[in-house]
Each structure stands twice: as C-alpha cells, then as structure tokens.
C-alpha cells in the first residue's frame, strides 16, 4: 500500500477502510476482517460510531502485526476538554484492545477543542498516539489551530468528493503541511454518483468502475481516502486504482461536477452546531 508521509514523518496509507454506519457489531467485525484480508491496513473508526469493540475484535482475529496496521479513532464533542479527552482516549484504546493509536482526531470543530488539543499534544509527546489531527475543521479554524498551538494537526479529515471538491480548503491544508483525508470520498452514494455521465464516460475509457475513477481522482489530487463498503467485491475494487491514470482532460471534466457546497452536512450552519452538540454517545 502506498503511503503519504505526514509532517512528523509518520506514514499514512493512501487508501483506508471507513467504518461509519457499520454499527451492527457482527457485520462490522466481518467487514473489517475482510477488508484486512483484502489488503487494507488503515481502519477508520470513531467513538461515536459505537463500533470500536468490533473493530478491535476484527484486528485481533486477523493476526496482522500491530506495526503493520494504521488505526484511527476520533474524540466526540461530549468528551472535549483536557481531562475528558485523556479519559476518552483510554476508553477507545480499551475498546480497540490496543496500547497505542496511529491517529487520534478531534471529530468535530465544536466543544472545548483547545483543551482537547493540549491533551492530545500530551498523548502525542508520551508516544500513546503516533499522529494527531482534526476533522471537519474549516480553513480559518484550521489556520487558527496551526498558528496558536505547539503541535500542528497532521491531518484534517473533511468531506471531499466530486460534488464538493474543496479546492481552497485543500490548498490551505497543503500550505500548512496538513494532510487532507477525504470522508465521503464516494459522496456517500448521493445523487446517484456511480451513474453520473461524466464519471461513466471516463470509466468506460479506462475500463474501470466509476468508484475507481473517483478514488483515482482523489489520489491524483494528493488526498487520502477511506471509502466504506459492506461488500467484499467493492472492497477489492476500491483498492485497485494504481494501474491506470486519469489524464488532465479527465481531471478537468471531473472538476466541472463541483457544486461548491455540501449536501450532506454544513458545519458552518447554526443548525449543524446545535444538532451535533446535542448528540450524546454515553451517559
Ligand atoms: P463513502 O465511502 O463516500 O460512501 C459509502 C457508500 O458508497 C456506501 O453506500 C457504499 O455502499 C457505497 N460504495 C462503496 N464502494 C462502492 C463501489 N465500489 N461501488 C458502488 N458503491 C460503493 O461514505 P462514508 O462511509 O460516509 O465515508 C467513508 C468513511 O469516512 C466513513 O466510513 C467513516 O469512516 C469516515 N467518515 C468520517 C466523517 C467525519 O465526520 N470525520 C463523516 C462521515 C464519514 P455499500 O456499503 O452497500 O457497498
């Protein structure tokens, strides 16, 4: 698996396996197990997905050396704050059954993120986590964090796909040596994207699927991805993007699909701030 090198020298696999909405423990364990068998080495989970235990079980059963795996989990809003972050981190480690994490992310740009960041800096310095970062941070929030904290986030995991290409946000991340990692890299299957005529035309030309075209497009833009699928064949397909290349004309054609905003979640809207802040993941 090809990797991106993060600002601190840690290597992050260019394609990982996403586990959002794999909430049924048995299904999640089976899917992650199969993903590992297929060749995925980065597994993306979150405390709020309620599947860290199932991910941990799959990892244990796979028998792959820990050093070959890249495990990401995320801190939920309810657990922000210095002490709460340290506690939530321990809980996640326990559920995953590991003694360190590869990447710990602040899941949302809400709550006491500055105290959380200081706790994460501590975990990083102590070696409990190899890299730290954020998720869903808009450019100005990211710059603020980068310019005011001792350790800059190494990753910002945000929504990126052909309908919401985030060109400006990616530029800012690259200027600050923050790796963009796309969630929803396949647009969460919205707007029947797998049958979009621009993608279908490019896919036919290269003899690949539209999902592969999208994942290759991310790859050529220097964006890491974590596609999710509950289907074994699609897991293989989504990893198999290294044997063809999109031309400049293909890339330009995909750039015309950008609608410039999210139809999944607008993190800047008061409604989203209220909604996400009201989600409690434990008592
Ligand atoms: P996604 O990966 O863009 O799309 C998943 C959808 O695409 C599913 O409906 C899946 O269906 C379908 N799919 C996958 N591969 C396919 C293929 N080759 N052909 C046809 N359909 C295919 O969306 P996502 O799961 O929201 O995002 C990926 C990961 O990002 C998540 O799992 C999670 O780990 C992370 N995430 C993070 C945040 C955040 O706030 N940080 C938010 C959302 C997601 P099947 O499963 O039926 O195959």
Boltz pocket constraint, residues with backbone or C-beta under 6 A from the ligand:
constraints:
  - pocket:
      binder: B
      contacts: [[A, 17], [A, 18], [A, 19], [A, 20], [A, 21], [A, 44], [A, 45], [A, 107], [A, 135], [A, 136], [A, 157], [A, 158], [A, 182], [A, 183], [A, 184], [A, 185], [A, 186], [A, 187], [A, 188], [A, 189], [A, 194], [A, 209], [A, 211], [A, 212], [A, 226], [A, 227], [A, 228], [A, 229], [A, 230], [A, 231], [A, 234], [A, 235], [A, 237], [A, 238]]
      max_distance: 6.0
